[in-house]
Amino acid sequence: MYDRSDRQKQTQEFFTQKKEVNEVLNQWPDKDFIKDQTWIDTSCGSGNILVGIFKRLEKFHNKQKILNDLLFGCDIEILNVKETIQRLFGNKKINILQNNNIPNKMKASGLIACYEYDNKLVTNFVCCDSLLYPMNFGRFIEPKKIHGFSWLVEENQ
Ligand SMILES: C[S@@+](CC[C@H](N)C(=O)[O-])C[C@H]1O[C@@H](n2cnc3c(N)ncnc32)[C@H](O)[C@@H]1O
């Protein structure tokens, strides 16, 4: 776990800027945000793409539904996912759960850590190696189709 500047030196980690996120999302039709379709960034960094998607979804769905049902994210860096959760959920306390503190229902291959926000388990945003993690987020989720960049879209039928 390094701070951001150390990590950028170590991993060449650079995030998609807000302007680029908006350029892509602005080309995406409202109809895809209106329906109950799920969105994921499997290497979410500090959440720039997820925050952009969240803002579009917010026009049509309430915050709780978005964060419980529609939006998903993972990253291999513990602090990236923590920052993503902070940006999406708000400024309350976040606990990082690792090793024996990970609840059984969340345990899966590739999982490194999961989180509690305001002392409640966060299911949709986890720290994992996305090459190994089954993307089940503590429950059964139908197989998904991959759409551009590093995010993935599922249509709930
Ligand atoms: C170029 S950044 C992109 C971040 C974000 N998607 C964005 O566009 O702003 C790549 C991210 O991939 C993460 N990453 C690298 N290998 C990974 C892996 N095997 N599983 C999950 N995340 C990974 C890094 O920690 C980094 O945050």
The ligand as a Gaussian input file, in Angstrom:
#p B3LYP/6-31G(d) Opt

LIG

0 1
 C       -4.755000       3.291000     -15.752000
 S       -5.529000       3.045000     -14.160000
 C       -7.238000       3.262000     -14.667000
 C       -8.148000       3.609000     -13.523000
 C       -9.587000       3.935000     -13.915000
 N      -10.218000       2.881000     -14.667000
 C       -9.644000       5.214000     -14.716000
 O       -9.838000       5.126000     -15.915000
 O       -9.489000       6.291000     -14.112000
 C       -5.377000       1.285000     -14.030000
 C       -5.822000       0.705000     -12.685000
 O       -5.784000      -0.701000     -12.779000
 C       -5.483000      -1.223000     -11.513000
 N       -5.062000      -2.610000     -11.724000
 C       -3.918000      -3.054000     -12.290000
 N       -3.902000      -4.409000     -12.346000
 C       -5.080000      -4.822000     -11.803000
 C       -5.683000      -6.098000     -11.577000
 N       -5.053000      -7.238000     -11.920000
 N       -6.889000      -6.152000     -10.989000
 C       -7.528000      -5.019000     -10.631000
 N       -7.034000      -3.785000     -10.826000
 C       -5.827000      -3.677000     -11.416000
 C       -4.430000      -0.265000     -10.991000
 O       -4.327000      -0.304000      -9.579000
 C       -4.940000       1.095000     -11.513000
 O       -5.729000       1.745000     -10.535000

